[in-house]
Amino acid sequence: SLVGSEMCIRDSLVFRSEKLYLAALAVVFVIINPVLEEIYWNVFLVHLGRSNSNFSENSWWHLLKVGLFFGIYHYFTVSYIFSPRAGLVIAVVMTLIGLYFLTIRLKFGLLASMLTHFGGDL
């Protein structure tokens, strides 16, 4: 069993590792995630749909499909963690947010949509 200073050292190490974990999670969530999501959802999928369909990149139908897929993706991640009802609410909200990010990218460019995503994740 741990006594005195040994417990203090152990508790200090646990606290430091928790802080390091939270810092790493924050970096991933706030910096890396927006970059990867914007490239995937607003560049790759939009371009993929444009090259595989009769719709242009700016077609409202194609953009709506990408936005819906964005919402559906978030439905599965949220409903797995919380509940299907919460997942449904988040799916609707994230579909609208996904369409907003697409609009930002088309009007102002990829960097603007990434910065908007950064702000949203904060």
N, C-alpha and C positions, 0 to 999 in steps of 0.2 A: 504494500500500500504506500501511496505517496504521502509525504508529510512536509509541512513547512515550505521551504524554498523550492523543493521539487514540484509541488503543486503550483506554485506561482510561475515557475518556468513553463510548465505544461500549459497552463491557462494563457500565458503570454503568447506561446507559439500557436495555439488554437486561434486566438484573437487575431494574430497577424495573418494567419492563413485565410481566415474568413475575410479580412479586409482586402487581401490580395485577390481572392476569388471575386469579391464584389467589384473591385477595380477592373479586373479582366472582363467580367460580365458587362460592365458599363462601357468599356471600350468596344467590345463586340457589338453590343446593342445600339450604341449611339453613333459609332463611326463606321465599322465594317458592314453591319447589316444594311444601312441605307444605300451604300455604294453597290453592294451585291444585288439587293432587291431592285434598285433602279435599273441596273444593267440588265438583269434577267427579265423583269416585267415590262420595262419601258423601251428596251432596245431589242433584246433577243426575241421575245415573243411577238412584239409588234412587227419586227422585220420578218420573222418566220411566217407569220400569218400573211404578210404582204406577198411573200414569194410563193406561197402555197395556195393562194386563192385569187379570185377575180376582184377582190377589194383592194383599194389603195391604202397606204399607211394611214391616211387621214380619214378613212371611211368610218363613220359613226358606228356602224354595225360591228366592224372589226375591233374598234376601240372598246365598245361595250362588252364584247366577248372577253377581251383581256381583263377589263375591270371586274367582270363576273368571276373569272377564274381566280383573280386576286382575292375576291371575297370568299369564294369557296375554299381556297387554301387556308384562309384564316378561320373559316368555320371549323375545319377539321382540327386545326391546332388548338383552338380555344375549347371546342366541345370535348376534346380528349382530356384536357386539364380540368375544366369546370363542368359544364353541362351542355346538352344539345340546345337548350333554350338560350343560354348565354352565347353559344356559338352562332346561333341564328341572328341574334341582335348584332354581334360583332361582324358577321358576314355582310349584313346590309350596310353597316357603317363603313367597313373596309372597302366594299365595292365603290361607294361614293368617294372615299378617299383615294382609291386607286384611279378612278376617273379624273379626279382633281390632279393627281401627280402626272397622269398622261397629258392632260391639258397644259400643265406647266411646262413639261418637256417639249411639247410641240410648239408652244408659243415662245419660250425663252431658252430652251436647250437643256441638255442633260445635267449640267452642273447646277442649274437653277432647281431642277426637280430633286437632285440629291440634297441640296441645302435645305429645301422645304421639308424633305424627309428627315434630315438631321433635327430640324426644329420640332417636327412632330414627335420624334422619339424622345426628345428631352422632356 
